[in-house]
Amino acid sequence: MRTHGDFYALCAQNVFGFFQGVAVKLGTWAVAVLLGSGALCAQQNPTVNAPSAPAPIAPTPQPMLTAPRSLALPGLLQGVTPGQSAPPAASDSNASAQSTPAPAPKPSNVPPPQIPVTGKGSSEAAFTLRTRVNFVLVPVIVKDSKGNLVPGLTWHDFKVFEDGVQQQLTFFTVDPFPLSVAFVLDQSVPSDTMKKVNDALGALQGAFTPYDEISVFTYASHVTQATGFTGAQSQRLTAVLQRIQSPGRDMQVPGGYGPMSEGPVINGHTIDPNVTPMHNGSYIPIIPHEIHTLNDAILEAANNLAQRGKGRRRIIYVISDGKEHGSTSSYKEVVHYLLTNQIAVYGTLVGDSATPVLGFLDKFHLPLLGIDNILPKYTTATGGQLDAELSRNGIERSFAKIAEQVRTEYTLGYNSHHSVFDSRFRQIEVQVLRPGLTVVAKQGYYPTASAQ
């Protein structure tokens, strides 16, 4: 039987055991804390209380394995090269740019895009593909019954026929094109006409814009290029137009009477080829042959124009009396070249050919004489226009009139139904579906390979 003393002894023993267990746990926790603090200090300062360790053995170098490009993980590498330190941290903007998913790799058989050089435009990167095409451009001028230009027409107002077959229009515009003009001046006209032309040349530049370019040719017995293509408003062209002024041709004709009618005579024979003795001993005057190389001049100007860009309107502008004699090129050859290279001939007719009666008679070829006034044939065949003027003011006005006609042209385009290998001449007819209007266009063309 337990007494009260035993009960108190048992309670004291239990309390002592409880506090003894708590002390043991606190000691264990303190030891753990001290050991953890020592390990942390050892990591921060390894030289403190660090035991000496043997030198590490260098590992044997192994070959580096490079993953194929197709297996690369650009999202994980983030520009880190194995064996090199990581790049500095990027800013927020760079980080957002790098977070964008990389585009899928392109197939190896697709050529890279051509990127133009900065500041040089897309034309530097463009490539040229040469191919045979059947696309045909037809510039058209429309006039009313009074000869005034008619604006405001649409593609619904036109029909185009090639060799009698109607073509479907695939292109139509009323926008003006920049002009490449080969200016051809006849220096074989009579002196009085030449003076009027020289006085009017100062107004030529005012008919064109700074976007146009002009080259200058002169001809009489031979063709001369005064300048290559230069700006229509340039000072160089002004100087060239002043330099090409010529006195023209002297119109003096030997008479058939008087003391000098026979010309110089040596040993009874005349030495002047312009007079020829007749059987009765008297002499008659013979007018010497005049040289007017108009065909050669137009062909050389056309050859110069054919090198200009496709996006420009090619024009030959001639100031002449239209006479032709002594050229090495024929009219047929020159027209063939003009129609092949899409060149139109415009002109101002001067001299006797500009008068109503003489101008009409000059269109006919007389035996043993040169061909007069061949210029209308060129303008009709190529879709150009001709203006006849006698005075200086009329010649000046013709410059602006011709330039206005060129800038108000309608440009029609279609794909020919003929084979690209058929090089024969193709006749063109343009009709306007409004009464009382006249259409001026080229009569046809010769196909050729085009650069697109």
Sequence and secondary structure as in RCSB ss.txt:
>XXXX:A:sequence
MRTHGDFYALCAQNVFGFFQGVAVKLGTWAVAVLLGSGALCAQQNPTVNAPSAPAPIAPTPQPMLTAPRSLALPG
LLQGVTPGQSAPPAASDSNASAQSTPAPAPKPSNVPPPQIPVTGKGSSEAAFTLRTRVNFVLVPVIVKDSKGNLV
PGLTWHDFKVFEDGVQQQLTFFTVDPFPLSVAFVLDQSVPSDTMKKVNDALGALQGAFTPYDEISVFTYASHVTQ
ATGFTGAQSQRLTAVLQRIQSPGRDMQVPGGYGPMSEGPVINGHTIDPNVTPMHNGSYIPIIPHEIHTLNDAILE
AANNLAQRGKGRRRIIYVISDGKEHGSTSSYKEVVHYLLTNQIAVYGTLVGDSATPVLGFLDKFHLPLLGIDNIL
PKYTTATGGQLDAELSRNGIERSFAKIAEQVRTEYTLGYNSHHSVFDSRFRQIEVQVLRPGLTVVAKQGYYPTAS
AQ
>XXXX:A:secstr
   HHHHHHHHHHHHHHHHHHHHHHHHHHHHHHHHHHHHHHHHH TTTT                   GGG  HH
HHTT  TTS       HHHHHHHTS       TTS       TTS GGGT    EE   EEEEEEEEE TTS B 
    GGGEEEEETTEEE EEEEE     EEEEEEEE  SBHHHHHHHHHHGGGSGGGS TT EEEEEEESSSEEE
EEEEEETT HHHHHHHHHT    B      SSSTTSS  EETTEE  TTEEE TTS EEE      B HHHHHHH
HHHHHTTS TTSEEEEEEEE   BBS SS HHHHHHHHHHTTEEEEEEE GGGGSHHHHHHTTS  TTS B   H
HHHHHHHT  EEE  SHHHHHHHHHHHHHHHHT EEEEEE SS TT  S EEEEEEESSTT EEE  SEE    E
E 
